């Protein structure tokens, strides 16, 4: 039996800008947890950096 090649076609009635905006929102929603986690990690690093600077300045 010969394998049949599948051929998909999608109809998108939106403009390129609307499609890009929709995809952006989907990706942001899907990655919201990762983005939030990355922001928290950076804020914690910044806080530790500032705390270490304060300690080194006042320990001499």
Beta strands, then each sheet from edge to edge (+ up, - down):
end
